[in-house]
């Protein structure tokens, strides 16, 4: 795969919000423009946090989803129902939330495994997806163990939701892909950040070609989950300050 023509953009960071929930570890992030709501997953206890009016008068609410150390979240209209999906990273699953009900969709063997920076590459902990997004028909997920971005078709059956088909393309650099966010309204290009490299990459989802490298300041808070608000990337920091930051290209 040929990446030498990728555009390189520098950036600066501004803190936009700090999660109020005590001891929160925000690891996944998604903005729903229709409802003006920011969704955050807490990797510490598996909660789903909803922030209404996040830019002007943020108000938090918490749902006990009990997801397995989640790392991603996305809102969808799956099966003609409003559905939130959370990447249940350490349960090798995707948590499906409808109303007050949360169930897990098994994704073992599809982008799951041991990350190559684990201390024990033979008996280490198996993990799964991190960032999630939705194109109106298919789910997209970043996979650190697979070092790839997956496109999945989910199907509802008599026994629950299952993965019915998938495809993927490898990431261009690094080994710790995390957040996902659509770069265009047509959903032909997607952003994916690498938490270790302090960068985000814009990909053509049809070819897997890396089109742009967005470089974060070296002293910026570490990026984890990611979303788009008003055309700019926002990301969450999984640290004690629980900051939500905006990336401003220079």
TAQUIVEN-V625265 format. One record per residue. RES is the residue in one small letter. PSI is psi as a letter, one per 30 degrees, with the letter a starting at -180 (999 if undefined). D_LAST is the distance of its C-alpha to the last C-alpha in Angstrom with 1 decimal. Layout:
RES	PSI	D_LAST
RES	PSI	D_LAST
//
This chain:
x	k	27.7
x	k	25.4
x	g	21.7
x	f	21.0
x	g	19.1
x	k	16.4
x	k	12.9
x	k	10.6
x	k	7.0
x	l	5.6
x	l	5.0
x	l	7.0
x	k	10.3
x	k	12.7
x	k	16.4
x	f	17.8
x	k	21.3
x	k	23.9
x	k	26.7
x	f	30.0
x	k	32.3
x	k	33.8
x	h	33.0
x	k	30.7
x	i	28.8
x	j	26.2
x	f	25.7
x	k	25.2
x	k	23.3
x	k	23.6
x	k	23.0
x	j	25.8
x	f	24.8
x	e	28.4
x	g	29.6
x	h	26.4
x	k	27.0
x	k	25.0
x	k	27.1
x	k	26.9
x	k	29.2
x	j	30.7
x	f	31.5
x	e	33.9
x	g	36.5
x	g	35.4
x	l	34.9
x	k	32.9
x	k	31.1
x	k	30.3
x	j	28.1
x	k	28.9
x	h	26.6
x	f	23.9
x	f	21.6
x	e	24.4
x	i	27.6
x	k	27.3
x	k	30.7
x	k	31.4
x	l	34.3
x	k	35.3
x	k	37.3
x	i	39.2
x	f	38.3
x	h	39.5
x	l	37.1
x	i	37.2
x	i	34.2
x	l	31.8
x	f	28.3
x	l	27.3
x	k	28.2
x	k	28.2
x	k	30.2
x	l	32.3
x	i	35.3
x	k	37.2
x	h	40.9
x	g	40.5
x	k	39.9
x	j	36.9
x	k	36.1
x	k	33.6
x	k	33.2
x	k	32.2
x	j	31.8
x	i	34.8
x	e	33.5
x	f	36.5
x	g	39.1
x	h	38.0
x	l	37.8
x	k	35.9
x	k	37.0
x	k	37.9
x	k	38.0
x	j	40.0
x	b	41.0
x	g	42.5
x	k	43.2
x	k	41.2
x	l	42.4
x	k	41.0
x	k	40.6
x	k	41.4
x	g	39.0
x	k	40.6
x	f	40.3
x	i	37.4
x	g	34.3
x	l	36.0
x	a	37.1
x	k	36.3
x	k	32.8
x	g	33.0
x	g	31.7
x	l	34.6
x	e	37.2
x	j	40.0
x	f	39.3
x	e	42.8
x	g	43.6
x	l	40.2
x	k	39.1
x	k	38.3
x	l	35.2
x	b	33.7
x	l	30.8
x	c	27.6
x	k	25.1
x	k	26.8
x	l	26.1
x	k	28.4
x	g	28.5
x	f	31.5
x	e	34.0
x	l	32.8
x	k	31.3
x	k	28.4
x	k	28.1
x	k	26.4
x	j	28.9
x	e	28.4
x	e	32.1
x	f	31.8
x	h	28.3
x	l	27.9
x	k	26.9
x	k	30.1
x	k	31.2
x	k	34.3
x	k	37.0
x	k	38.7
x	k	42.2
x	k	44.4
x	l	47.9
x	f	51.1
x	g	50.0
x	a	46.4
x	k	43.0
x	l	42.5
x	k	40.2
x	f	41.9
x	l	39.6
x	l	36.3
x	l	34.2
x	l	31.2
x	k	28.8
x	k	27.7
x	l	24.2
x	e	22.5
x	l	21.9
x	a	23.1
x	g	25.9
x	h	24.6
x	k	23.0
x	c	22.8
x	l	21.1
x	k	21.1
x	k	19.5
x	k	20.0
x	f	17.1
x	l	19.3
x	f	22.3
x	f	24.6
x	h	23.9
x	f	23.8
x	k	20.5
x	k	19.8
x	k	17.2
x	k	18.8
x	l	17.5
x	j	19.4
x	f	20.3
x	e	21.3
x	f	18.5
x	h	15.5
x	l	14.1
x	k	14.3
x	k	15.7
x	k	16.2
x	k	19.8
x	j	22.2
x	f	25.0
x	e	27.7
x	f	27.2
x	g	25.2
x	k	22.9
x	j	19.5
x	f	17.1
x	k	13.6
x	j	12.7
x	j	9.9
x	k	10.0
x	l	10.5
x	k	11.2
x	f	14.8
x	g	16.1
x	l	14.7
x	k	17.7
x	k	18.9
x	k	18.0
x	c	21.1
x	l	21.6
x	l	18.9
x	l	18.8
x	k	16.9
x	k	17.1
x	h	16.2
x	f	14.0
x	k	11.9
x	k	13.1
x	k	15.2
x	l	17.2
x	k	20.3
x	k	21.3
x	i	24.8
x	a	25.8
x	f	27.9
x	f	25.4
x	h	24.8
x	k	21.3
x	k	19.3
x	k	15.5
x	k	12.7
x	k	9.5
x	j	6.5
x	k	3.8
x	999	0.0
//
